[in-house]
Structures are given as C-alpha cells and as structure tokens.
Amino acid sequence: MKILVSGGAGFLGSFLIDRLINDGHEITVIDDFSTVKYRALPEKVNLIKGKIEDVQINDKFDYVVHLAARPSPEDYIQHPVETAMSNSMGTYKMLEITRKSDAVMVYTSSSEVYGSAEIIPTPETYWGKVNPIGIRSCYDESKRFSEALILSYYREYGLDVRIQRPFNVYGPRLREDGSYGRVVSRFIYQALKGDDITIFGDGSQTRAFLYVDDWVEATTKIMFIKGLKGEVFNVGSNKEMKIVDLANLILNMTGSKSRIKFLPPRPDDPPRRAADITKVREKLGWEPKVPVEEGLKKTIDWFKQVIS
C-alpha cells in the first residue's frame, strides 16, 4: 500500500513507520522536524520536508495518517499559532489529499479533547470540558476542531475517516529536553542525571500511561480493519497513576538519588485522566499488553544509552 504519514519523523510516527516498512508498505513522510530530536527514519522512506499546512502534493495514496502536531504542553503554549495551524489548515490539507486519493484517513487526535473530564475512565461519548480561551486551548480546541472537520468530510463526502485519541503514550525516542519534554521522558532523564525531579503541582494528578508498542498495534488495527468508517477510538489505558507515584517508581527503577521538587501547577492541567477502552476492546480486540514497569524499563535502558 502507498501510505502518507504527516509528522512521521516524530516519536509516534517513527515507531509506526518502522512497523509499516517491515510489513512491506511504501511510505511517504511529511515533516518539518520542528519538534524532532531523535530522528529515526528508514532510508526507504520518501521524505517531503516542510510544514504540513504549506505542502503541495499531487501523488495519490491508499492511506493517509495525520500525526503532525506539537503535543508537548510547554511547547504548544510557547507556539500557540503554529499549534493551531497544524491542527486546522494541516488537517484540511490532509483531508483534501485523502479525498482526491479516495483513500482511508486515520487521524491521531488526543485525550486532550476531553479537557478536565468529569467521567473517569472517559468514554468516547463524553463531550469534554475544555476552556476555549485558556492557555492550552491552542492545542485542545484545535484538536477538537480537527475532529469536527474530519467528521464533516465523512458526512458530506462519504470519506473513510477514522479517529483515535491516544492517552499519554511513552517509550524510547520521546524527547526529554526543554519545552518539549513530557513527563515520563523528563523524569527518567532527570533521574539518570541526578537532577531534581520536577513536578507541576502536588503530584496528585493522575495519568494512564501506554507503551508505544501497544499504540502501534492499535493504530495498525484502526488503519486496516474494514468497516470502521467514521469511528472514534480511545487508545490508552484505564489504569490511573499519580504523577508523584510515577516519579517515585522511576527513582526506584533507576536507583537515582534525585529529589522531588514541586513547582507551581500549570493552568488548566486536568486533575485526572484515564481511558475507557471498552469500545476498542470490543470492536478491535485490542487492549494494552505492556505493564508500566516493563515499558519504563525499556525506556530507561534506551535513555541510558543515549546519555552515556
């Protein structure tokens, strides 16, 4: 199959492409490398370098996977316009490519569309509780807009679109530095370096973590299983973990002497997050297989090699 992947050089994209290349597909990637640190594109990939909202493509594809985004809160708060554009004009461009190709489109949305959810674990039927003008709205609301636009193409043009909402995916190649670092990679890096483990707020907020291999398995199912036109799936775990417990687990697993340092809470940071995976389990036969301890060990081992 000919497959177009936006954001394919990033964390999620690189693992998905490894799988697709191994399965014999022809892959084209669009990426401007604005958020990429650990580049891992195979030589067989056709690369188009540029912003997704600016790219012009005349080729046709069998599948279009839209991953391009700025998913790190500190990063998208610093780049709100670029964030909103990739999740609006970028999505429009990918939809038009899909429509002209008569292809299948898979959109990687986010659990952020739920905002500060009042139902935990959160099902796909929950509408969300999002601050439309808050500091995180450039990401949250543009992801919600993308979903609305995608389903509009489905209703008006009959386009075969599928939406997934990942929950806190982690693993090797996940950036740890500066404004890009997300909680698992940042904690591991800080622990290995002996720096303070920095927690925003008191650490009582929860997340449900998903190892990247499990995400790839779910994504390929969403791509290739027939009869999923217009469907939306949570891709995550229903097992909540407090952020302070994650920090202590990483300290124990690394043997680090780092101390935990509490910082002021981030505005609009959801207090709890976990996925209701009933739908994806029943329709796709998927559920997470990798325990958090196992996934963290693999990620820690990778970071030990990177920073050694």
C-alpha positions in Angstrom: 0.0 0.0 0.0 1.0 3.6 -0.6 0.8 5.4 2.8 1.3 9.1 3.5 2.3 10.0 7.1 2.4 13.6 8.4 4.7 14.0 11.3 6.3 10.7 10.6 9.7 11.7 11.9 8.4 12.3 15.4 8.1 9.9 18.4 4.9 8.2 17.4 5.4 8.4 13.7 8.9 6.8 13.7 7.6 3.7 15.5 4.6 3.4 13.2 6.7 3.7 10.1 9.1 1.0 11.4 6.1 -1.3 11.5 4.7 -0.3 8.2 8.1 -0.6 6.4 8.6 -4.0 7.9 5.1 -5.0 6.6 6.2 -4.0 3.1 4.3 -0.8 2.5 5.6 2.2 0.6 5.8 5.2 2.9 6.0 9.0 2.2 6.6 11.3 5.2 5.8 15.0 5.6 7.7 16.6 8.4 9.4 19.9 9.1 11.5 18.4 12.0 10.4 21.3 14.3 9.8 19.0 17.2 12.2 16.2 16.3 15.3 15.3 18.3 15.8 11.6 17.8 15.4 11.2 14.1 14.8 7.6 13.1 13.5 7.5 9.5 14.4 4.4 7.5 16.2 5.0 4.2 13.3 3.5 2.2 11.0 6.4 3.2 10.2 9.1 0.8 10.6 12.4 2.6 8.9 15.7 1.9 10.4 18.3 4.3 8.1 21.2 5.2 5.1 22.3 7.2 2.0 20.2 6.6 -0.1 23.3 6.1 2.2 24.5 3.3 2.9 21.3 1.4 1.5 20.7 -2.1 1.2 17.0 -3.2 -0.2 15.6 -6.4 0.6 11.9 -5.7 -2.3 9.6 -4.7 -2.2 7.3 -1.7 -4.2 4.3 -0.3 -3.9 5.5 3.3 -3.3 8.9 4.9 -2.2 9.1 8.6 -2.2 12.6 10.1 0.2 12.8 13.1 1.8 16.2 12.7 1.3 18.3 15.8 3.0 19.9 18.8 1.9 17.6 21.6 4.1 18.8 24.5 2.2 21.4 26.7 5.2 23.6 27.4 6.0 23.6 23.6 2.5 24.3 22.3 2.0 27.0 25.0 5.1 28.7 23.6 4.0 28.2 19.9 0.2 28.6 20.0 -0.3 29.9 16.4 1.8 27.1 14.9 0.0 24.6 17.0 -3.4 25.8 15.9 -2.4 25.9 12.3 -1.1 22.3 12.1 -4.4 21.2 13.7 -6.6 23.2 11.4 -5.1 24.0 8.0 -2.8 21.0 8.3 -5.8 18.8 8.9 -7.7 20.4 6.0 -4.7 19.7 3.6 -4.5 16.1 4.7 -8.3 15.7 4.2 -8.1 17.1 0.7 -5.2 14.7 -0.2 -7.4 11.9 1.2 -10.4 13.0 -0.8 -8.5 13.3 -4.1 -6.9 9.9 -3.5 -10.2 8.2 -2.4 -8.0 6.9 0.5 -8.6 6.0 4.1 -7.6 8.6 6.6 -6.5 7.9 10.2 -6.3 11.0 12.4 -4.3 11.0 15.7 -6.3 13.3 17.9 -5.6 13.4 21.7 -7.1 12.7 25.1 -6.8 16.5 25.5 -10.1 16.8 23.7 -11.8 15.7 26.9 -10.2 18.5 28.9 -10.8 18.2 32.7 -13.1 15.2 32.2 -15.8 14.6 34.8 -16.1 10.9 33.9 -13.1 8.7 34.7 -12.3 6.4 32.9 -13.5 8.6 30.0 -15.6 7.1 27.1 -15.6 8.3 23.5 -19.2 9.5 24.0 -18.1 12.1 26.6 -18.2 15.6 25.0 -15.4 17.1 27.1 -14.9 20.0 29.5 -12.4 22.4 27.8 -11.6 26.1 28.4 -12.0 27.5 24.9 -9.8 30.6 25.5 -7.4 29.1 28.1 -3.6 28.8 27.7 -4.0 25.2 26.5 -6.8 25.9 24.1 -4.5 26.3 21.1 -4.0 22.6 21.3 -7.2 21.3 22.9 -9.6 23.2 20.8 -7.7 22.8 17.5 -7.7 19.1 18.1 -11.5 19.3 18.7 -11.8 21.3 15.5 -9.9 18.8 13.6 -12.2 16.1 14.7 -15.2 18.2 13.7 -13.8 18.9 10.3 -12.9 15.3 9.7 -16.4 14.1 10.6 -17.8 16.9 8.3 -15.8 15.3 5.4 -17.3 12.0 6.3 -20.8 13.3 6.4 -20.6 15.5 3.2 -18.3 13.5 1.0 -18.6 10.0 2.5 -14.8 9.9 3.2 -13.5 6.9 5.0 -12.1 8.5 8.1 -11.1 7.0 11.5 -10.1 9.0 14.6 -8.0 7.8 17.5 -7.5 9.6 20.8 -4.2 8.4 22.4 -3.6 8.7 26.2 -0.1 9.5 27.4 2.0 7.3 25.1 5.6 6.9 26.2 8.7 5.0 25.2 12.2 5.4 23.6 12.8 8.4 21.3 10.4 10.6 23.4 12.1 14.0 23.8 13.1 14.9 27.4 14.6 18.3 26.9 13.4 21.9 27.4 9.9 22.8 26.5 9.4 19.5 24.6 10.0 17.1 27.4 7.0 15.1 28.6 6.6 13.6 32.0 7.9 10.1 31.6 11.0 11.1 29.5 11.7 14.2 31.6 11.5 12.2 34.9 13.8 9.5 33.5 16.3 12.0 32.2 16.3 13.9 35.5 16.8 10.8 37.5 19.6 9.5 35.4 21.4 12.8 35.5 20.8 13.2 39.3 18.8 16.4 38.8 15.7 17.3 40.8 12.5 15.5 39.6 10.3 18.4 38.8 6.5 18.0 39.3 4.0 20.7 38.5 1.5 20.9 41.4 1.4 18.5 44.3 1.7 15.3 42.1 -1.8 14.1 43.0 -2.9 14.5 39.4 -3.2 11.2 37.5 -2.4 9.9 34.1 -2.9 6.4 32.4 0.3 5.5 30.5 0.5 3.5 27.3 3.7 2.0 26.0 4.4 2.9 22.3 4.3 -0.7 21.1 0.8 -1.1 22.3 -0.1 2.2 20.5 1.4 0.9 17.2 -0.7 -2.3 17.4 -3.9 -0.3 18.0 -3.1 2.1 15.2 -2.5 -0.5 12.6 -5.8 -2.2 13.5 -7.6 1.1 13.1 -5.9 1.6 9.8 -6.5 -1.7 8.1 -9.6 -3.3 9.7 -12.6 -3.0 7.4 -15.9 -1.3 8.4 -14.6 1.4 10.7 -15.6 4.4 8.6 -16.5 7.4 10.8 -15.4 5.6 14.1 -13.6 7.2 17.0 -11.5 5.2 19.4 -9.7 5.8 22.7 -6.2 4.3 22.6 -4.9 4.1 26.1 -5.0 2.5 29.5 -7.7 2.6 32.1 -5.2 2.3 34.9 -4.6 5.6 36.6 -1.3 6.5 38.2 -0.5 9.6 40.3 2.4 11.7 38.9 4.2 11.6 42.3 3.9 7.7 42.2 5.4 7.7 38.7 8.3 9.8 39.9 9.0 7.5 42.9 8.8 4.4 40.7 11.3 5.9 38.2 13.6 6.9 41.2 13.4 3.3 42.4 14.0 1.7 39.0 17.0 3.9 38.2 18.5 3.9 41.7 18.7 7.6 41.5 19.4 9.9 44.4 17.5 12.8 42.8 15.0 14.7 44.9 11.4 15.5 44.0 10.9 19.3 43.6 7.3 20.6 43.4 6.7 23.6 41.1 3.5 25.8 40.7 0.7 23.9 38.9 0.2 24.5 35.2 -3.0 26.4 34.3 -5.9 24.1 33.2 -3.9 21.0 33.8 -6.5 18.1 34.0 -6.5 16.6 37.5 -7.3 13.1 36.3 -7.0 11.1 33.1 -7.7 7.5 32.1 -9.3 5.9 29.1 -12.5 3.8 28.9 -11.3 1.2 26.4 -14.5 -0.8 26.2 -15.1 0.2 22.6 -11.6 -0.5 21.2 -11.6 -3.8 23.1 -14.9 -5.0 21.7 -14.6 -3.7 18.1 -10.8 -4.3 17.5 -9.9 -6.9 20.1 -7.2 -4.6 21.4 -6.1 -3.8 24.9 -2.7 -2.8 26.4 -0.2 -5.7 26.8 2.9 -4.0 28.2 2.8 -3.3 32.0 4.1 0.1 33.1 7.1 -1.4 34.9 8.2 -3.2 31.7 7.7 -0.2 29.5 9.6 2.0 31.8 12.5 -0.4 32.0 12.7 -0.4 28.2 12.6 3.4 28.1 15.1 3.8 30.9 17.5 1.3 29.2 17.2 3.4 25.9 17.9 6.7 27.7 20.9 5.2 29.5 22.4 4.5 26.0 21.5 8.0 24.7 23.0 10.0 27.6 26.0 7.7 28.3 
